[in-house]
Amino acid sequence: MENIAIGRILSSHGTKGQFKVRSFSGEIKHFSRLQSVILDGHGRKRSYDVEEVNTLGSDLLINF
């Protein structure tokens, strides 16, 4: 299966382990259907289960 980049983590958010994410396409509905994601950065790839997705204006708050 091919992986597709759908967004970028902007920052951590709050004290409950949330991350602020911006969609590359501007669409955000498909994020609510995610079960897991692969984070790719700093030469490493790691898989995480998605626990919760909420909207924050045009961005998202995601718990892994």
TIVO-2410 file (N, C-alpha, C; in nm, 3 decimals):
# residues 64
REC num residu      c1      c2      c3 atome chaine
REC   1      M   0.083  -0.117   0.000     N      A
REC   1      M   0.000   0.000   0.000    CA      A
REC   1      M   0.089   0.125   0.000     C      A
REC   2      E   0.050   0.222  -0.077     N      A
REC   2      E   0.125   0.346  -0.087    CA      A
REC   2      E   0.076   0.445   0.020     C      A
REC   3      N   0.170   0.514   0.081     N      A
REC   3      N   0.134   0.617   0.179    CA      A
REC   3      N   0.122   0.752   0.110     C      A
REC   4      I   0.028   0.833   0.157     N      A
REC   4      I   0.006   0.966   0.101    CA      A
REC   4      I   0.012   1.067   0.214     C      A
REC   5      A   0.090   1.173   0.197     N      A
REC   5      A   0.099   1.279   0.296    CA      A
REC   5      A  -0.029   1.361   0.289     C      A
REC   6      I  -0.100   1.374   0.403     N      A
REC   6      I  -0.227   1.447   0.404    CA      A
REC   6      I  -0.224   1.571   0.493     C      A
REC   7      G  -0.119   1.586   0.575     N      A
REC   7      G  -0.114   1.702   0.662    CA      A
REC   7      G   0.020   1.717   0.728     C      A
REC   8      R   0.030   1.826   0.804     N      A
REC   8      R   0.155   1.858   0.873    CA      A
REC   8      R   0.124   1.894   1.018     C      A
REC   9      I   0.201   1.840   1.112     N      A
REC   9      I   0.188   1.877   1.252    CA      A
REC   9      I   0.249   2.016   1.269     C      A
REC  10      L   0.169   2.107   1.322     N      A
REC  10      L   0.215   2.244   1.345    CA      A
REC  10      L   0.279   2.261   1.481     C      A
REC  11      S   0.216   2.199   1.584     N      A
REC  11      S   0.266   2.214   1.721    CA      A
REC  11      S   0.191   2.117   1.812     C      A
REC  12      S   0.241   2.104   1.933     N      A
REC  12      S   0.164   2.035   2.035    CA      A
REC  12      S   0.059   2.134   2.083     C      A
REC  13      H  -0.046   2.083   2.150     N      A
REC  13      H  -0.155   2.171   2.192    CA      A
REC  13      H  -0.209   2.123   2.326     C      A
REC  14      G  -0.207   2.207   2.425     N      A
REC  14      G  -0.264   2.174   2.555    CA      A
REC  14      G  -0.181   2.074   2.633     C      A
REC  15      T  -0.246   2.014   2.732     N      A
REC  15      T  -0.178   1.921   2.823    CA      A
REC  15      T  -0.230   1.778   2.812     C      A
REC  16      K  -0.313   1.750   2.711     N      A
REC  16      K  -0.373   1.617   2.698    CA      A
REC  16      K  -0.315   1.539   2.581     C      A
REC  17      G  -0.197   1.578   2.533     N      A
REC  17      G  -0.131   1.503   2.427    CA      A
REC  17      G  -0.184   1.530   2.289     C      A
REC  18      Q  -0.246   1.643   2.267     N      A
REC  18      Q  -0.299   1.675   2.136    CA      A
REC  18      Q  -0.194   1.744   2.050     C      A
REC  19      F  -0.212   1.727   1.918     N      A
REC  19      F  -0.126   1.794   1.821    CA      A
REC  19      F  -0.213   1.875   1.727     C      A
REC  20      K  -0.169   1.996   1.695     N      A
REC  20      K  -0.238   2.080   1.599    CA      A
REC  20      K  -0.187   2.043   1.461     C      A
REC  21      V  -0.279   2.010   1.370     N      A
REC  21      V  -0.244   1.960   1.238    CA      A
REC  21      V  -0.314   2.045   1.132     C      A
REC  22      R  -0.244   2.073   1.024     N      A
REC  22      R  -0.301   2.144   0.910    CA      A
REC  22      R  -0.307   2.050   0.791     C      A
REC  23      S  -0.424   2.041   0.731     N      A
REC  23      S  -0.444   1.958   0.613    CA      A
REC  23      S  -0.375   2.021   0.493     C      A
REC  24      F  -0.305   1.941   0.414     N      A
REC  24      F  -0.242   1.990   0.292    CA      A
REC  24      F  -0.345   2.034   0.188     C      A
REC  25      S  -0.458   1.964   0.182     N      A
REC  25      S  -0.560   1.992   0.081    CA      A
REC  25      S  -0.661   2.097   0.125     C      A
REC  26      G  -0.667   2.125   0.254     N      A
REC  26      G  -0.770   2.214   0.307    CA      A
REC  26      G  -0.896   2.139   0.347     C      A
REC  27      E  -0.911   2.017   0.301     N      A
REC  27      E  -1.025   1.933   0.340    CA      A
REC  27      E  -0.992   1.866   0.472     C      A
REC  28      I  -1.091   1.850   0.559     N      A
REC  28      I  -1.062   1.790   0.690    CA      A
REC  28      I  -1.153   1.672   0.724     C      A
REC  29      K  -1.258   1.649   0.647     N      A
REC  29      K  -1.353   1.541   0.680    CA      A
REC  29      K  -1.288   1.404   0.684     C      A
REC  30      H  -1.194   1.379   0.593     N      A
REC  30      H  -1.131   1.246   0.586    CA      A
REC  30      H  -1.046   1.214   0.710     C      A
REC  31      F  -1.004   1.314   0.784     N      A
REC  31      F  -0.925   1.289   0.905    CA      A
REC  31      F  -1.006   1.214   1.010     C      A
REC  32      S  -1.137   1.236   1.017     N      A
REC  32      S  -1.220   1.169   1.118    CA      A
REC  32      S  -1.231   1.019   1.094     C      A
REC  33      R  -1.197   0.973   0.974     N      A
REC  33      R  -1.202   0.829   0.943    CA      A
REC  33      R  -1.070   0.756   0.965     C      A
REC  34      L  -0.967   0.830   1.003     N      A
REC  34      L  -0.835   0.768   1.021    CA      A
REC  34      L  -0.834   0.677   1.144     C      A
REC  35      Q  -0.774   0.561   1.128     N      A
REC  35      Q  -0.754   0.469   1.240    CA      A
REC  35      Q  -0.610   0.474   1.289     C      A
REC  36      S  -0.518   0.495   1.195     N      A
REC  36      S  -0.377   0.507   1.231    CA      A
REC  36      S  -0.308   0.597   1.129     C      A
REC  37      V  -0.192   0.647   1.167     N      A
REC  37      V  -0.113   0.733   1.079    CA      A
REC  37      V   0.034   0.694   1.091     C      A
REC  38      I   0.112   0.732   0.991     N      A
REC  38      I   0.256   0.717   0.997    CA      A
REC  38      I   0.315   0.856   1.000     C      A
REC  39      L   0.387   0.887   1.106     N      A
REC  39      L   0.454   1.016   1.116    CA      A
REC  39      L   0.594   0.999   1.062     C      A
REC  40      D   0.632   1.088   0.970     N      A
REC  40      D   0.759   1.079   0.901    CA      A
REC  40      D   0.834   1.210   0.922     C      A
REC  41      G   0.944   1.204   0.993     N      A
REC  41      G   1.021   1.325   1.016    CA      A
REC  41      G   1.153   1.294   1.083     C      A
REC  42      H   1.250   1.378   1.058     N      A
REC  42      H   1.383   1.364   1.117    CA      A
REC  42      H   1.444   1.228   1.087     C      A
REC  43      G   1.416   1.177   0.966     N      A
REC  43      G   1.474   1.050   0.924    CA      A
REC  43      G   1.411   0.927   0.984     C      A
REC  44      R   1.297   0.942   1.054     N      A
REC  44      R   1.230   0.827   1.116    CA      A
REC  44      R   1.084   0.823   1.074     C      A
REC  45      K   1.031   0.701   1.065     N      A
REC  45      K   0.889   0.680   1.041    CA      A
REC  45      K   0.835   0.598   1.157     C      A
REC  46      R   0.722   0.645   1.215     N      A
REC  46      R   0.660   0.573   1.325    CA      A
REC  46      R   0.509   0.570   1.304     C      A
REC  47      S   0.448   0.459   1.337     N      A
REC  47      S   0.304   0.442   1.323    CA      A
REC  47      S   0.236   0.467   1.459     C      A
REC  48      Y   0.123   0.536   1.455     N      A
REC  48      Y   0.046   0.567   1.576    CA      A
REC  48      Y  -0.102   0.543   1.550     C      A
REC  49      D  -0.173   0.494   1.650     N      A
REC  49      D  -0.318   0.483   1.642    CA      A
REC  49      D  -0.379   0.620   1.670     C      A
REC  50      V  -0.481   0.656   1.594     N      A
REC  50      V  -0.551   0.783   1.613    CA      A
REC  50      V  -0.661   0.760   1.716     C      A
REC  51      E  -0.658   0.835   1.825     N      A
REC  51      E  -0.758   0.820   1.931    CA      A
REC  51      E  -0.875   0.916   1.916     C      A
REC  52      E  -0.846   1.039   1.873     N      A
REC  52      E  -0.952   1.139   1.864    CA      A
REC  52      E  -0.911   1.249   1.767     C      A
REC  53      V  -1.008   1.300   1.692     N      A
REC  53      V  -0.986   1.411   1.598    CA      A
REC  53      V  -1.094   1.516   1.622     C      A
REC  54      N  -1.052   1.641   1.643     N      A
REC  54      N  -1.144   1.753   1.660    CA      A
REC  54      N  -1.099   1.868   1.571     C      A
REC  55      T  -1.194   1.954   1.535     N      A
REC  55      T  -1.159   2.069   1.454    CA      A
REC  55      T  -1.125   2.188   1.543     C      A
REC  56      L  -1.038   2.272   1.492     N      A
REC  56      L  -0.998   2.397   1.558    CA      A
REC  56      L  -0.986   2.501   1.447     C      A
REC  57      G  -1.097   2.566   1.414     N      A
REC  57      G  -1.099   2.655   1.298    CA      A
REC  57      G  -1.077   2.574   1.172     C      A
REC  58      S  -0.978   2.611   1.092     N      A
REC  58      S  -0.947   2.536   0.969    CA      A
REC  58      S  -0.843   2.427   0.993     C      A
REC  59      D  -0.796   2.414   1.118     N      A
REC  59      D  -0.697   2.312   1.154    CA      A
REC  59      D  -0.765   2.202   1.234     C      A
REC  60      L  -0.687   2.103   1.275     N      A
REC  60      L  -0.739   1.990   1.352    CA      A
REC  60      L  -0.657   1.971   1.478     C      A
REC  61      L  -0.721   1.912   1.578     N      A
REC  61      L  -0.650   1.867   1.698    CA      A
REC  61      L  -0.663   1.715   1.698     C      A
REC  62      I  -0.548   1.648   1.702     N      A
REC  62      I  -0.547   1.502   1.694    CA      A
REC  62      I  -0.472   1.444   1.812     C      A
REC  63      N  -0.533   1.342   1.873     N      A
REC  63      N  -0.467   1.264   1.979    CA      A
REC  63      N  -0.421   1.133   1.918     C      A
REC  64      F  -0.298   1.095   1.945     N      A
REC  64      F  -0.244   0.967   1.898    CA      A
REC  64      F  -0.233   0.871   2.014     C      A
***
